[in-house]
Amino acid sequence: MIAKIEAALDTMRPYLKADGGGIEVVEVTDENVLHVNLLGSCKTCPMSYQTMKAGIEEAVKKAVPEIDKVIAINI
């Protein structure tokens, strides 16, 4: 499952990196919630919440339907 999650995140990483940010997987809970850590400028960007919902969460859920939610633990 982690490999599929990382592959989905890899599709988003170039866009995050272009804006000086990044993302890393922290854990997947028993309730199928993915916890991630936003890196660089993503930590303080006012658009981080929208990026999480419209971009990252959508990409992960499409690749790994078992994931119910994606939460950034540091925003």
N, CA, C, O and CB atoms as a CASP TS submission, in Angstrom:
PFRMAT TS
TARGET T0000
AUTHOR 0000-0000-0000
METHOD Language model
MODEL 1
PARENT N/A
ATOM      1  N   MET     1       0.829  -1.196   0.000  1.00  0.00           N
ATOM      2  CA  MET     1       0.000   0.000   0.000  1.00  0.00           C
ATOM      3  C   MET     1       0.872   1.258   0.000  1.00  0.00           C
ATOM      4  O   MET     1       0.572   2.218  -0.710  1.00  0.00           O
ATOM      5  CB  MET     1      -0.943  -0.001   1.216  1.00  0.00           C
ATOM      6  N   ILE     2       1.942   1.259   0.787  1.00  0.00           N
ATOM      7  CA  ILE     2       2.820   2.429   0.854  1.00  0.00           C
ATOM      8  C   ILE     2       3.429   2.730  -0.513  1.00  0.00           C
ATOM      9  O   ILE     2       3.566   3.893  -0.894  1.00  0.00           O
ATOM     10  CB  ILE     2       3.933   2.208   1.894  1.00  0.00           C
ATOM     11  N   ALA     3       3.791   1.689  -1.243  1.00  0.00           N
ATOM     12  CA  ALA     3       4.375   1.901  -2.574  1.00  0.00           C
ATOM     13  C   ALA     3       3.383   2.605  -3.500  1.00  0.00           C
ATOM     14  O   ALA     3       3.766   3.488  -4.267  1.00  0.00           O
ATOM     15  CB  ALA     3       4.812   0.555  -3.192  1.00  0.00           C
ATOM     16  N   LYS     4       2.111   2.217  -3.429  1.00  0.00           N
ATOM     17  CA  LYS     4       1.091   2.860  -4.259  1.00  0.00           C
ATOM     18  C   LYS     4       0.874   4.312  -3.825  1.00  0.00           C
ATOM     19  O   LYS     4       0.684   5.199  -4.657  1.00  0.00           O
ATOM     20  CB  LYS     4      -0.236   2.078  -4.184  1.00  0.00           C
ATOM     21  N   ILE     5       0.906   4.538  -2.516  1.00  0.00           N
ATOM     22  CA  ILE     5       0.748   5.904  -2.001  1.00  0.00           C
ATOM     23  C   ILE     5       1.905   6.771  -2.471  1.00  0.00           C
ATOM     24  O   ILE     5       1.696   7.889  -2.942  1.00  0.00           O
ATOM     25  CB  ILE     5       0.667   5.908  -0.452  1.00  0.00           C
ATOM     26  N   GLU     6       3.124   6.260  -2.346  1.00  0.00           N
ATOM     27  CA  GLU     6       4.309   7.018  -2.781  1.00  0.00           C
ATOM     28  C   GLU     6       4.243   7.303  -4.277  1.00  0.00           C
ATOM     29  O   GLU     6       4.624   8.388  -4.716  1.00  0.00           O
ATOM     30  CB  GLU     6       5.607   6.246  -2.444  1.00  0.00           C
ATOM     31  N   ALA     7       3.766   6.343  -5.062  1.00  0.00           N
ATOM     32  CA  ALA     7       3.642   6.555  -6.506  1.00  0.00           C
ATOM     33  C   ALA     7       2.638   7.667  -6.801  1.00  0.00           C
ATOM     34  O   ALA     7       2.865   8.494  -7.683  1.00  0.00           O
ATOM     35  CB  ALA     7       3.216   5.250  -7.211  1.00  0.00           C
ATOM     36  N   ALA     8       1.533   7.685  -6.063  1.00  0.00           N
ATOM     37  CA  ALA     8       0.536   8.752  -6.249  1.00  0.00           C
ATOM     38  C   ALA     8       1.128  10.098  -5.849  1.00  0.00           C
ATOM     39  O   ALA     8       0.927  11.099  -6.537  1.00  0.00           O
ATOM     40  CB  ALA     8      -0.745   8.462  -5.420  1.00  0.00           C
ATOM     41  N   LEU     9       1.850  10.120  -4.747  1.00  0.00           N
ATOM     42  CA  LEU     9       2.477  11.373  -4.302  1.00  0.00           C
ATOM     43  C   LEU     9       3.548  11.831  -5.293  1.00  0.00           C
ATOM     44  O   LEU     9       3.751  13.031  -5.481  1.00  0.00           O
ATOM     45  CB  LEU     9       3.096  11.197  -2.900  1.00  0.00           C
ATOM     46  N   ASP    10       4.227  10.880  -5.920  1.00  0.00           N
ATOM     47  CA  ASP    10       5.249  11.234  -6.913  1.00  0.00           C
ATOM     48  C   ASP    10       4.659  12.020  -8.074  1.00  0.00           C
ATOM     49  O   ASP    10       5.362  12.816  -8.697  1.00  0.00           O
ATOM     50  CB  ASP    10       5.935   9.977  -7.440  1.00  0.00           C
ATOM     51  N   THR    11       3.379  11.812  -8.378  1.00  0.00           N
ATOM     52  CA  THR    11       2.751  12.581  -9.455  1.00  0.00           C
ATOM     53  C   THR    11       2.531  14.032  -9.033  1.00  0.00           C
ATOM     54  O   THR    11       2.442  14.920  -9.881  1.00  0.00           O
ATOM     55  CB  THR    11       1.413  11.941  -9.863  1.00  0.00           C
ATOM     56  N   MET    12       2.443  14.274  -7.730  1.00  0.00           N
ATOM     57  CA  MET    12       2.200  15.625  -7.206  1.00  0.00           C
ATOM     58  C   MET    12       3.488  16.351  -6.833  1.00  0.00           C
ATOM     59  O   MET    12       3.521  17.582  -6.811  1.00  0.00           O
ATOM     60  CB  MET    12       1.293  15.553  -5.993  1.00  0.00           C
ATOM     61  N   ARG    13       4.528  15.614  -6.544  1.00  0.00           N
ATOM     62  CA  ARG    13       5.771  16.222  -6.039  1.00  0.00           C
ATOM     63  C   ARG    13       6.380  17.276  -6.961  1.00  0.00           C
ATOM     64  O   ARG    13       6.869  18.288  -6.458  1.00  0.00           O
ATOM     65  CB  ARG    13       6.784  15.152  -5.802  1.00  0.00           C
ATOM     66  N   PRO    14       6.378  17.092  -8.286  1.00  0.00           N
ATOM     67  CA  PRO    14       6.957  18.143  -9.141  1.00  0.00           C
ATOM     68  C   PRO    14       6.259  19.493  -8.978  1.00  0.00           C
ATOM     69  O   PRO    14       6.904  20.540  -9.030  1.00  0.00           O
ATOM     70  CB  PRO    14       6.891  17.716 -10.597  1.00  0.00           C
ATOM     71  N   TYR    15       4.942  19.465  -8.783  1.00  0.00           N
ATOM     72  CA  TYR    15       4.188  20.714  -8.607  1.00  0.00           C
ATOM     73  C   TYR    15       4.511  21.358  -7.260  1.00  0.00           C
ATOM     74  O   TYR    15       4.662  22.575  -7.159  1.00  0.00           O
ATOM     75  CB  TYR    15       2.671  20.450  -8.718  1.00  0.00           C
ATOM     76  N   LEU    16       4.612  20.532  -6.244  1.00  0.00           N
ATOM     77  CA  LEU    16       4.964  21.051  -4.917  1.00  0.00           C
ATOM     78  C   LEU    16       6.386  21.611  -4.925  1.00  0.00           C
ATOM     79  O   LEU    16       6.652  22.676  -4.369  1.00  0.00           O
ATOM     80  CB  LEU    16       4.830  19.943  -3.843  1.00  0.00           C
ATOM     81  N   LYS    17       7.290  20.874  -5.565  1.00  0.00           N
ATOM     82  CA  LYS    17       8.693  21.297  -5.620  1.00  0.00           C
ATOM     83  C   LYS    17       8.844  22.604  -6.390  1.00  0.00           C
ATOM     84  O   LYS    17       9.677  23.440  -6.043  1.00  0.00           O
ATOM     85  CB  LYS    17       9.555  20.205  -6.266  1.00  0.00           C
ATOM     86  N   ALA    18       8.044  22.778  -7.429  1.00  0.00           N
ATOM     87  CA  ALA    18       8.114  24.009  -8.228  1.00  0.00           C
ATOM     88  C   ALA    18       7.795  25.240  -7.390  1.00  0.00           C
ATOM     89  O   ALA    18       8.254  26.343  -7.689  1.00  0.00           O
ATOM     90  CB  ALA    18       7.152  23.928  -9.415  1.00  0.00           C
ATOM     91  N   ASP    19       7.006  25.043  -6.341  1.00  0.00           N
ATOM     92  CA  ASP    19       6.657  26.143  -5.438  1.00  0.00           C
ATOM     93  C   ASP    19       7.485  26.127  -4.159  1.00  0.00           C
ATOM     94  O   ASP    19       7.167  26.832  -3.201  1.00  0.00           O
ATOM     95  CB  ASP    19       5.182  26.080  -5.088  1.00  0.00           C
ATOM     96  N   GLY    20       8.543  25.327  -4.142  1.00  0.00           N
ATOM     97  CA  GLY    20       9.438  25.293  -2.985  1.00  0.00           C
ATOM     98  C   GLY    20       8.981  24.397  -1.854  1.00  0.00           C
ATOM     99  O   GLY    20       9.419  24.561  -0.716  1.00  0.00           O
ATOM    100  N   GLY    21       8.096  23.441  -2.158  1.00  0.00           N
ATOM    101  CA  GLY    21       7.571  22.579  -1.111  1.00  0.00           C
ATOM    102  C   GLY    21       7.817  21.114  -1.383  1.00  0.00           C
ATOM    103  O   GLY    21       8.546  20.740  -2.302  1.00  0.00           O
ATOM    104  N   GLY    22       7.191  20.300  -0.564  1.00  0.00           N
ATOM    105  CA  GLY    22       7.307  18.857  -0.701  1.00  0.00           C
ATOM    106  C   GLY    22       6.350  18.176   0.254  1.00  0.00           C
ATOM    107  O   GLY    22       5.592  18.827   0.974  1.00  0.00           O
ATOM    108  N   ILE    23       6.401  16.845   0.247  1.00  0.00           N
ATOM    109  CA  ILE    23       5.508  16.052   1.094  1.00  0.00           C
ATOM    110  C   ILE    23       6.181  14.737   1.428  1.00  0.00           C
ATOM    111  O   ILE    23       6.914  14.177   0.612  1.00  0.00           O
ATOM    112  CB  ILE    23       4.143  15.806   0.398  1.00  0.00           C
ATOM    113  N   GLU    24       5.925  14.241   2.649  1.00  0.00           N
ATOM    114  CA  GLU    24       6.431  12.928   3.041  1.00  0.00           C
ATOM    115  C   GLU    24       5.344  12.177   3.799  1.00  0.00           C
ATOM    116  O   GLU    24       4.529  12.774   4.503  1.00  0.00           O
ATOM    117  CB  GLU    24       7.715  13.060   3.906  1.00  0.00           C
ATOM    118  N   VAL    25       5.348  10.868   3.643  1.00  0.00           N
ATOM    119  CA  VAL    25       4.398  10.010   4.350  1.00  0.00           C
ATOM    120  C   VAL    25       4.878   9.841   5.784  1.00  0.00           C
ATOM    121  O   VAL    25       6.054   9.571   6.027  1.00  0.00           O
ATOM    122  CB  VAL    25       4.245   8.622   3.643  1.00  0.00           C
ATOM    123  N   VAL    26       3.961  10.002   6.727  1.00  0.00           N
ATOM    124  CA  VAL    26       4.270   9.771   8.137  1.00  0.00           C
ATOM    125  C   VAL    26       3.763   8.393   8.546  1.00  0.00           C
ATOM    126  O   VAL    26       4.523   7.588   9.085  1.00  0.00           O
ATOM    127  CB  VAL    26       3.643  10.875   9.033  1.00  0.00           C
ATOM    128  N   GLU    27       2.483   8.116   8.292  1.00  0.00           N
ATOM    129  CA  GLU    27       1.912   6.820   8.646  1.00  0.00           C
ATOM    130  C   GLU    27       0.560   6.624   7.972  1.00  0.00           C
ATOM    131  O   GLU    27      -0.074   7.576   7.516  1.00  0.00           O
ATOM    132  CB  GLU    27       1.770   6.692  10.168  1.00  0.00           C
ATOM    133  N   VAL    28       0.141   5.381   7.922  1.00  0.00           N
ATOM    134  CA  VAL    28      -1.217   5.021   7.554  1.00  0.00           C
ATOM    135  C   VAL    28      -1.810   4.352   8.786  1.00  0.00           C
ATOM    136  O   VAL    28      -1.279   3.352   9.270  1.00  0.00           O
ATOM    137  CB  VAL    28      -1.266   4.077   6.274  1.00  0.00           C
ATOM    138  N   THR    29      -2.904   4.897   9.292  1.00  0.00           N
ATOM    139  CA  THR    29      -3.512   4.370  10.509  1.00  0.00           C
ATOM    140  C   THR    29      -4.334   3.116  10.206  1.00  0.00           C
ATOM    141  O   THR    29      -4.581   2.782   9.048  1.00  0.00           O
ATOM    142  CB  THR    29      -4.395   5.438  11.172  1.00  0.00           C
ATOM    143  N   ASP    30      -4.747   2.438  11.261  1.00  0.00           N
ATOM    144  CA  ASP    30      -5.602   1.264  11.119  1.00  0.00           C
ATOM    145  C   ASP    30      -6.965   1.629  10.532  1.00  0.00           C
ATOM    146  O   ASP    30      -7.669   0.773   9.996  1.00  0.00           O
ATOM    147  CB  ASP    30      -5.782   0.578  12.469  1.00  0.00           C
ATOM    148  N   GLU    31      -7.333   2.917  10.642  1.00  0.00           N
ATOM    149  CA  GLU    31      -8.599   3.399  10.087  1.00  0.00           C
ATOM    150  C   GLU    31      -8.448   3.866   8.643  1.00  0.00           C
ATOM    151  O   GLU    31      -9.349   4.508   8.102  1.00  0.00           O
ATOM    152  CB  GLU    31      -9.147   4.534  10.940  1.00  0.00           C
ATOM    153  N   ASN    32      -7.313   3.548   8.014  1.00  0.00           N
ATOM    154  CA  ASN    32      -7.025   3.927   6.626  1.00  0.00           C
ATOM    155  C   ASN    32      -6.979   5.435   6.414  1.00  0.00           C
ATOM    156  O   ASN    32      -7.468   5.954   5.410  1.00  0.00           O
ATOM    157  CB  ASN    32      -8.059   3.330   5.710  1.00  0.00           C
ATOM    158  N   VAL    33      -6.385   6.121   7.374  1.00  0.00           N
ATOM    159  CA  VAL    33      -6.135   7.557   7.259  1.00  0.00           C
ATOM    160  C   VAL    33      -4.641   7.726   7.022  1.00  0.00           C
ATOM    161  O   VAL    33      -3.817   7.221   7.784  1.00  0.00           O
ATOM    162  CB  VAL    33      -6.614   8.346   8.546  1.00  0.00           C
ATOM    163  N   LEU    34      -4.306   8.441   5.960  1.00  0.00           N
ATOM    164  CA  LEU    34      -2.910   8.718   5.637  1.00  0.00           C
ATOM    165  C   LEU    34      -2.498  10.026   6.288  1.00  0.00           C
ATOM    166  O   LEU    34      -3.111  11.066   6.046  1.00  0.00           O
ATOM    167  CB  LEU    34      -2.692   8.775   4.104  1.00  0.00           C
ATOM    168  N   HIS    35      -1.474   9.977   7.104  1.00  0.00           N
ATOM    169  CA  HIS    35      -0.905  11.187   7.703  1.00  0.00           C
ATOM    170  C   HIS    35       0.350  11.547   6.920  1.00  0.00           C
ATOM    171  O   HIS    35       1.227  10.711   6.708  1.00  0.00           O
ATOM    172  CB  HIS    35      -0.583  10.982   9.231  1.00  0.00           C
ATOM    173  N   VAL    36       0.421  12.795   6.497  1.00  0.00           N
ATOM    174  CA  VAL    36       1.580  13.282   5.755  1.00  0.00           C
ATOM    175  C   VAL    36       2.147  14.514   6.443  1.00  0.00           C
ATOM    176  O   VAL    36       1.487  15.154   7.262  1.00  0.00           O
ATOM    177  CB  VAL    36       1.203  13.602   4.290  1.00  0.00           C
ATOM    178  N   ASN    37       3.352  14.821   6.100  1.00  0.00           N
ATOM    179  CA  ASN    37       4.040  16.001   6.600  1.00  0.00           C
ATOM    180  C   ASN    37       4.348  16.878   5.388  1.00  0.00           C
ATOM    181  O   ASN    37       5.028  16.438   4.460  1.00  0.00           O
ATOM    182  CB  ASN    37       5.354  15.622   7.400  1.00  0.00           C
ATOM    183  N   LEU    38       3.854  18.105   5.392  1.00  0.00           N
ATOM    184  CA  LEU    38       4.179  19.032   4.311  1.00  0.00           C
ATOM    185  C   LEU    38       5.533  19.661   4.601  1.00  0.00           C
ATOM    186  O   LEU    38       5.855  19.971   5.747  1.00  0.00           O
ATOM    187  CB  LEU    38       3.079  20.125   4.152  1.00  0.00           C
ATOM    188  N   LEU    39       6.310  19.843   3.560  1.00  0.00           N
ATOM    189  CA  LEU    39       7.674  20.336   3.697  1.00  0.00           C
ATOM    190  C   LEU    39       7.854  21.669   2.994  1.00  0.00           C
ATOM    191  O   LEU    39       7.082  22.022   2.103  1.00  0.00           O
ATOM    192  CB  LEU    39       8.660  19.322   3.147  1.00  0.00           C
ATOM    193  N   GLY    40       8.874  22.402   3.401  1.00  0.00           N
ATOM    194  CA  GLY    40       9.229  23.655   2.746  1.00  0.00           C
ATOM    195  C   GLY    40       8.109  24.673   2.800  1.00  0.00           C
ATOM    196  O   GLY    40       7.445  24.830   3.825  1.00  0.00           O
ATOM    197  N   SER    41       7.905  25.358   1.695  1.00  0.00           N
ATOM    198  CA  SER    41       6.909  26.432   1.659  1.00  0.00           C
ATOM    199  C   SER    41       5.482  25.923   1.799  1.00  0.00           C
ATOM    200  O   SER    41       4.578  26.710   2.078  1.00  0.00           O
ATOM    201  CB  SER    41       7.038  27.206   0.375  1.00  0.00           C
ATOM    202  N   CYS    42       5.257  24.625   1.612  1.00  0.00           N
ATOM    203  CA  CYS    42       3.907  24.074   1.760  1.00  0.00           C
ATOM    204  C   CYS    42       3.402  24.187   3.200  1.00  0.00           C
ATOM    205  O   CYS    42       2.195  24.231   3.436  1.00  0.00           O
ATOM    206  CB  CYS    42       3.886  22.611   1.316  1.00  0.00           C
ATOM    207  N   LYS    43       4.326  24.234   4.155  1.00  0.00           N
ATOM    208  CA  LYS    43       3.921  24.318   5.562  1.00  0.00           C
ATOM    209  C   LYS    43       3.209  25.630   5.875  1.00  0.00           C
ATOM    210  O   LYS    43       2.332  25.670   6.737  1.00  0.00           O
ATOM    211  CB  LYS    43       5.135  24.166   6.467  1.00  0.00           C
ATOM    212  N   THR    44       3.580  26.695   5.185  1.00  0.00           N
ATOM    213  CA  THR    44       3.032  28.014   5.509  1.00  0.00           C
ATOM    214  C   THR    44       2.175  28.616   4.396  1.00  0.00           C
ATOM    215  O   THR    44       1.680  29.735   4.531  1.00  0.00           O
ATOM    216  CB  THR    44       4.155  28.955   5.829  1.00  0.00           C
ATOM    217  N   CYS    45       2.002  27.900   3.329  1.00  0.00           N
ATOM    218  CA  CYS    45       1.227  28.415   2.196  1.00  0.00           C
ATOM    219  C   CYS    45      -0.259  28.494   2.553  1.00  0.00           C
ATOM    220  O   CYS    45      -0.815  27.535   3.088  1.00  0.00           O
ATOM    221  CB  CYS    45       1.430  27.524   0.949  1.00  0.00           C
ATOM    222  N   PRO    46      -0.901  29.618   2.264  1.00  0.00           N
ATOM    223  CA  PRO    46      -2.332  29.733   2.564  1.00  0.00           C
ATOM    224  C   PRO    46      -3.204  28.805   1.709  1.00  0.00           C
ATOM    225  O   PRO    46      -4.372  28.586   2.030  1.00  0.00           O
ATOM    226  CB  PRO    46      -2.778  31.165   2.364  1.00  0.00           C
ATOM    227  N   MET    47      -2.650  28.270   0.643  1.00  0.00           N
ATOM    228  CA  MET    47      -3.407  27.363  -0.227  1.00  0.00           C
ATOM    229  C   MET    47      -3.195  25.889   0.125  1.00  0.00           C
ATOM    230  O   MET    47      -3.704  25.013  -0.574  1.00  0.00           O
ATOM    231  CB  MET    47      -3.019  27.596  -1.675  1.00  0.00           C
ATOM    232  N   SER    48      -2.460  25.605   1.184  1.00  0.00           N
ATOM    233  CA  SER    48      -2.135  24.223   1.540  1.00  0.00           C
ATOM    234  C   SER    48      -3.369  23.349   1.718  1.00  0.00           C
ATOM    235  O   SER    48      -3.382  22.201   1.275  1.00  0.00           O
ATOM    236  CB  SER    48      -1.320  24.200   2.805  1.00  0.00           C
ATOM    237  N   TYR    49      -4.399  23.874   2.358  1.00  0.00           N
ATOM    238  CA  TYR    49      -5.599  23.070   2.591  1.00  0.00           C
ATOM    239  C   TYR    49      -6.229  22.661   1.261  1.00  0.00           C
ATOM    240  O   TYR    49      -6.618  21.506   1.085  1.00  0.00           O
ATOM    241  CB  TYR    49      -6.618  23.849   3.452  1.00  0.00           C
ATOM    242  N   GLN    50      -6.330  23.602   0.331  1.00  0.00           N
ATOM    243  CA  GLN    50      -6.917  23.284  -0.976  1.00  0.00           C
ATOM    244  C   GLN    50      -6.032  22.324  -1.753  1.00  0.00           C
ATOM    245  O   GLN    50      -6.532  21.435  -2.442  1.00  0.00           O
ATOM    246  CB  GLN    50      -7.142  24.564  -1.790  1.00  0.00           C
ATOM    247  N   THR    51      -4.730  22.499  -1.647  1.00  0.00           N
ATOM    248  CA  THR    51      -3.805  21.576  -2.308  1.00  0.00           C
ATOM    249  C   THR    51      -3.999  20.171  -1.756  1.00  0.00           C
ATOM    250  O   THR    51      -3.987  19.194  -2.506  1.00  0.00           O
ATOM    251  CB  THR    51      -2.337  22.034  -2.118  1.00  0.00           C
ATOM    252  N   MET    52      -4.180  20.072  -0.442  1.00  0.00           N
ATOM    253  CA  MET    52      -4.382  18.770   0.194  1.00  0.00           C
ATOM    254  C   MET    52      -5.656  18.103  -0.315  1.00  0.00           C
ATOM    255  O   MET    52      -5.631  16.927  -0.680  1.00  0.00           O
ATOM    256  CB  MET    52      -4.441  18.923   1.719  1.00  0.00           C
ATOM    257  N   LYS    53      -6.759  18.829  -0.344  1.00  0.00           N
ATOM    258  CA  LYS    53      -8.045  18.233  -0.707  1.00  0.00           C
ATOM    259  C   LYS    53      -8.183  18.001  -2.207  1.00  0.00           C
ATOM    260  O   LYS    53      -8.557  16.910  -2.637  1.00  0.00           O
ATOM    261  CB  LYS    53      -9.173  19.115  -0.228  1.00  0.00           C
ATOM    262  N   ALA    54      -7.884  19.017  -2.998  1.00  0.00           N
ATOM    263  CA  ALA    54      -8.126  18.936  -4.439  1.00  0.00           C
ATOM    264  C   ALA    54      -7.025  18.207  -5.194  1.00  0.00           C
ATOM    265  O   ALA    54      -7.269  17.661  -6.270  1.00  0.00           O
ATOM    266  CB  ALA    54      -8.282  20.315  -5.004  1.00  0.00           C
ATOM    267  N   GLY    55      -5.831  18.192  -4.647  1.00  0.00           N
ATOM    268  CA  GLY    55      -4.728  17.567  -5.365  1.00  0.00           C
ATOM    269  C   GLY    55      -4.261  16.276  -4.731  1.00  0.00           C
ATOM    270  O   GLY    55      -4.418  15.196  -5.302  1.00  0.00           O
ATOM    271  N   ILE    56      -3.694  16.393  -3.567  1.00  0.00           N
ATOM    272  CA  ILE    56      -3.040  15.251  -2.934  1.00  0.00           C
ATOM    273  C   ILE    56      -4.036  14.170  -2.535  1.00  0.00           C
ATOM    274  O   ILE    56      -3.857  13.004  -2.886  1.00  0.00           O
ATOM    275  CB  ILE    56      -2.264  15.706  -1.715  1.00  0.00           C
ATOM    276  N   GLU    57      -5.090  14.548  -1.801  1.00  0.00           N
ATOM    277  CA  GLU    57      -6.050  13.545  -1.362  1.00  0.00           C
ATOM    278  C   GLU    57      -6.716  12.859  -2.551  1.00  0.00           C
ATOM    279  O   GLU    57      -6.906  11.643  -2.544  1.00  0.00           O
ATOM    280  CB  GLU    57      -7.106  14.181  -0.463  1.00  0.00           C
ATOM    281  N   GLU    58      -7.065  13.627  -3.554  1.00  0.00           N
ATOM    282  CA  GLU    58      -7.704  13.054  -4.742  1.00  0.00           C
ATOM    283  C   GLU    58      -6.782  12.060  -5.447  1.00  0.00           C
ATOM    284  O   GLU    58      -7.220  10.980  -5.843  1.00  0.00           O
ATOM    285  CB  GLU    58      -8.112  14.167  -5.713  1.00  0.00           C
ATOM    286  N   ALA    59      -5.506  12.421  -5.604  1.00  0.00           N
ATOM    287  CA  ALA    59      -4.553  11.531  -6.275  1.00  0.00           C
ATOM    288  C   ALA    59      -4.342  10.245  -5.489  1.00  0.00           C
ATOM    289  O   ALA    59      -4.281   9.158  -6.064  1.00  0.00           O
ATOM    290  CB  ALA    59      -3.215  12.241  -6.477  1.00  0.00           C
ATOM    291  N   VAL    60      -4.229  10.375  -4.170  1.00  0.00           N
ATOM    292  CA  VAL    60      -4.007   9.194  -3.332  1.00  0.00           C
ATOM    293  C   VAL    60      -5.230   8.284  -3.341  1.00  0.00           C
ATOM    294  O   VAL    60      -5.099   7.070  -3.496  1.00  0.00           O
ATOM    295  CB  VAL    60      -3.668   9.611  -1.892  1.00  0.00           C
ATOM    296  N   LYS    61      -6.408   8.857  -3.176  1.00  0.00           N
ATOM    297  CA  LYS    61      -7.626   8.045  -3.158  1.00  0.00           C
ATOM    298  C   LYS    61      -7.870   7.348  -4.497  1.00  0.00           C
ATOM    299  O   LYS    61      -8.397   6.236  -4.537  1.00  0.00           O
ATOM    300  CB  LYS    61      -8.827   8.913  -2.803  1.00  0.00           C
ATOM    301  N   LYS    62      -7.493   7.992  -5.569  1.00  0.00           N
ATOM    302  CA  LYS    62      -7.648   7.372  -6.890  1.00  0.00           C
ATOM    303  C   LYS    62      -6.713   6.172  -7.029  1.00  0.00           C
ATOM    304  O   LYS    62      -7.102   5.139  -7.573  1.00  0.00           O
ATOM    305  CB  LYS    62      -7.367   8.402  -8.012  1.00  0.00           C
ATOM    306  N   ALA    63      -5.483   6.308  -6.539  1.00  0.00           N
ATOM    307  CA  ALA    63      -4.501   5.237  -6.644  1.00  0.00           C
ATOM    308  C   ALA    63      -4.702   4.149  -5.598  1.00  0.00           C
ATOM    309  O   ALA    63      -4.424   2.975  -5.845  1.00  0.00           O
ATOM    310  CB  ALA    63      -3.115   5.803  -6.521  1.00  0.00           C
ATOM    311  N   VAL    64      -5.192   4.553  -4.420  1.00  0.00           N
ATOM    312  CA  VAL    64      -5.356   3.618  -3.299  1.00  0.00           C
ATOM    313  C   VAL    64      -6.749   3.843  -2.696  1.00  0.00           C
ATOM    314  O   VAL    64      -6.882   4.572  -1.713  1.00  0.00           O
ATOM    315  CB  VAL    64      -4.221   3.819  -2.209  1.00  0.00           C
ATOM    316  N   PRO    65      -7.766   3.235  -3.263  1.00  0.00           N
ATOM    317  CA  PRO    65      -9.145   3.474  -2.808  1.00  0.00           C
ATOM    318  C   PRO    65      -9.391   3.131  -1.338  1.00  0.00           C
ATOM    319  O   PRO    65     -10.356   3.611  -0.743  1.00  0.00           O
ATOM    320  CB  PRO    65     -10.091   2.678  -3.654  1.00  0.00           C
ATOM    321  N   GLU    66      -8.528   2.309  -0.754  1.00  0.00           N
ATOM    322  CA  GLU    66      -8.691   1.948   0.659  1.00  0.00           C
ATOM    323  C   GLU    66      -8.480   3.149   1.590  1.00  0.00           C
ATOM    324  O   GLU    66      -8.979   3.161   2.715  1.00  0.00           O
ATOM    325  CB  GLU    66      -7.713   0.831   1.028  1.00  0.00           C
ATOM    326  N   ILE    67      -7.745   4.148   1.122  1.00  0.00           N
ATOM    327  CA  ILE    67      -7.496   5.332   1.946  1.00  0.00           C
ATOM    328  C   ILE    67      -8.768   6.164   2.004  1.00  0.00           C
ATOM    329  O   ILE    67      -9.341   6.526   0.977  1.00  0.00           O
ATOM    330  CB  ILE    67      -6.306   6.175   1.385  1.00  0.00           C
ATOM    331  N   ASP    68      -9.197   6.460   3.230  1.00  0.00           N
ATOM    332  CA  ASP    68     -10.418   7.232   3.429  1.00  0.00           C
ATOM    333  C   ASP    68     -10.164   8.726   3.524  1.00  0.00           C
ATOM    334  O   ASP    68     -11.013   9.533   3.144  1.00  0.00           O
ATOM    335  CB  ASP    68     -11.118   6.765   4.669  1.00  0.00           C
ATOM    336  N   LYS    69      -9.003   9.092   4.029  1.00  0.00           N
ATOM    337  CA  LYS    69      -8.729  10.504   4.270  1.00  0.00           C
ATOM    338  C   LYS    69      -7.217  10.725   4.285  1.00  0.00           C
ATOM    339  O   LYS    69      -6.447   9.836   4.650  1.00  0.00           O
ATOM    340  CB  LYS    69      -9.372  10.976   5.607  1.00  0.00           C
ATOM    341  N   VAL    70      -6.812  11.919   3.886  1.00  0.00           N
ATOM    342  CA  VAL    70      -5.405  12.328   3.962  1.00  0.00           C
ATOM    343  C   VAL    70      -5.345  13.564   4.840  1.00  0.00           C
ATOM    344  O   VAL    70      -6.053  14.543   4.605  1.00  0.00           O
ATOM    345  CB  VAL    70      -4.792  12.609   2.531  1.00  0.00           C
ATOM    346  N   ILE    71      -4.486  13.509   5.863  1.00  0.00           N
ATOM    347  CA  ILE    71      -4.353  14.611   6.800  1.00  0.00           C
ATOM    348  C   ILE    71      -2.899  15.050   6.867  1.00  0.00           C
ATOM    349  O   ILE    71      -2.000  14.233   7.066  1.00  0.00           O
ATOM    350  CB  ILE    71      -4.866  14.211   8.196  1.00  0.00           C
ATOM    351  N   ALA    72      -2.678  16.355   6.699  1.00  0.00           N
ATOM    352  CA  ALA    72      -1.343  16.917   6.913  1.00  0.00           C
ATOM    353  C   ALA    72      -1.233  17.227   8.406  1.00  0.00           C
ATOM    354  O   ALA    72      -2.008  18.022   8.937  1.00  0.00           O
ATOM    355  CB  ALA    72      -1.096  18.218   6.022  1.00  0.00           C
ATOM    356  N   ILE    73      -0.286  16.606   9.070  1.00  0.00           N
ATOM    357  CA  ILE    73      -0.202  16.752  10.519  1.00  0.00           C
ATOM    358  C   ILE    73       0.435  18.058  10.962  1.00  0.00           C
ATOM    359  O   ILE    73       0.415  18.390  12.147  1.00  0.00           O
ATOM    360  CB  ILE    73       0.566  15.612  11.094  1.00  0.00           C
ATOM    361  N   ASN    74       1.003  18.804  10.013  1.00  0.00           N
ATOM    362  CA  ASN    74       1.705  20.015  10.417  1.00  0.00           C
ATOM    363  C   ASN    74       1.088  21.311   9.871  1.00  0.00           C
ATOM    364  O   ASN    74       1.759  22.343   9.823  1.00  0.00           O
ATOM    365  CB  ASN    74       3.129  19.923   9.976  1.00  0.00           C
ATOM    366  N   ILE    75      -0.178  21.261   9.463  1.00  0.00           N
ATOM    367  CA  ILE    75      -0.853  22.515   9.094  1.00  0.00           C
ATOM    368  C   ILE    75      -2.121  22.680   9.894  1.00  0.00           C
ATOM    369  O   ILE    75      -2.831  23.672   9.728  1.00  0.00           O
ATOM    370  CB  ILE    75      -1.171  22.551   7.590  1.00  0.00           C
TER
END
